Protein backbone atom coordinates (compact mmCIF):
# COMPACT_ATOMS: atom_id res chain seq x y z
CA UNK A 1 0.00 0.00 0.00
CA UNK A 2 2.97 2.32 0.43
CA UNK A 3 3.57 2.48 -3.30
CA UNK A 4 0.07 3.74 -4.12
CA UNK A 5 0.71 7.24 -2.76
CA UNK A 6 3.73 8.01 -5.01
CA UNK A 7 1.93 6.49 -7.99
CA UNK A 8 -1.14 8.63 -7.37
CA UNK A 9 1.04 11.74 -7.06
CA UNK A 10 2.74 10.89 -10.36
CA UNK A 11 -0.62 10.36 -12.08
CA UNK A 12 -1.86 13.69 -10.73
CA UNK A 13 1.30 15.49 -11.91
CA UNK A 14 1.23 14.01 -15.43
CA UNK A 15 -2.52 14.45 -15.74
CA UNK A 16 -2.36 18.16 -14.99
CA UNK A 17 0.60 18.65 -17.34
CA UNK A 18 -1.13 16.68 -20.10
CA UNK A 19 -4.30 18.75 -19.76
CA UNK A 20 -2.31 21.99 -19.78
CA UNK A 21 -0.36 20.91 -22.88
CA UNK A 22 -3.55 19.87 -24.67
CA UNK A 23 -5.13 23.26 -24.02
CA UNK A 24 -2.04 25.23 -24.95
CA UNK A 25 -1.06 23.23 -28.06
CA UNK A 26 -4.18 21.40 -29.32
CA UNK A 27 -2.84 20.76 -32.82
CA UNK A 28 0.52 19.47 -31.58
CA UNK A 29 -1.19 17.28 -29.01
CA UNK A 30 -3.53 15.88 -31.69
CA UNK A 31 -0.60 15.16 -34.01
CA UNK A 32 1.35 13.36 -31.29
CA UNK A 33 -1.72 11.36 -30.21
CA UNK A 34 -2.45 10.43 -33.84
CA UNK A 35 1.15 9.33 -34.35
CA UNK A 36 0.92 7.14 -31.25
CA UNK A 37 -2.32 5.55 -32.42
CA UNK A 38 -1.03 4.94 -35.96
CA UNK A 39 2.27 3.51 -34.70
CA UNK A 40 0.46 1.16 -32.33
CA UNK A 41 -1.92 0.00 -35.05
CA UNK A 42 0.95 -0.52 -37.50
CA UNK A 43 2.91 -2.53 -34.93
CA UNK A 44 -0.09 -4.72 -34.18
CA UNK A 45 -0.68 -5.29 -37.88
CA UNK A 46 2.94 -6.34 -38.41
CA UNK A 47 2.73 -8.74 -35.45
CA UNK A 48 -0.46 -10.31 -36.83
CA UNK A 49 1.18 -10.74 -40.24
CA UNK A 50 3.61 -13.16 -38.59
CA UNK A 51 0.76 -15.51 -37.62
CA UNK A 52 0.22 -17.71 -40.70
CA UNK A 53 -3.37 -18.67 -39.85
CA UNK A 54 -4.47 -15.05 -39.71
CA UNK A 55 -2.24 -13.82 -42.53
CA UNK A 56 -3.40 -16.51 -44.99
CA UNK A 57 -7.10 -16.35 -44.02
CA UNK A 58 -8.38 -12.77 -43.78
CA UNK A 59 -11.89 -14.02 -42.96
CA UNK A 60 -10.61 -15.56 -39.74
CA UNK A 61 -9.09 -12.22 -38.81
CA UNK A 62 -12.38 -10.48 -39.63
CA UNK A 63 -14.46 -12.91 -37.56
CA UNK A 64 -12.06 -12.79 -34.60
CA UNK A 65 -12.17 -8.99 -34.72
CA UNK A 66 -15.97 -8.96 -34.78
CA UNK A 67 -16.16 -11.39 -31.86
CA UNK A 68 -13.79 -9.21 -29.83
CA UNK A 69 -15.80 -6.07 -30.63
CA UNK A 70 -19.08 -7.77 -29.72
CA UNK A 71 -17.62 -9.18 -26.49
CA UNK A 72 -16.14 -5.87 -25.37
CA UNK A 73 -19.35 -4.04 -26.29
CA UNK A 74 -21.39 -6.48 -24.22
CA UNK A 75 -19.06 -6.07 -21.24
CA UNK A 76 -19.19 -2.28 -21.62
CA UNK A 77 -22.99 -2.31 -21.60
CA UNK A 78 -23.05 -4.48 -18.47
CA UNK A 79 -20.61 -2.19 -16.67
CA UNK A 80 -22.22 1.08 -17.66
Secondary structure as GFF3:
##gff-version 3
##sequence-region A 1 80
A	DSSP	alpha_helix	2	24	.	.	.	ID=ss1
A	DSSP	alpha_helix	26	49	.	.	.	ID=ss2
A	DSSP	alpha_helix	52	56	.	.	.	ID=ss3
A	DSSP	alpha_helix	58	79	.	.	.	ID=ss4
###
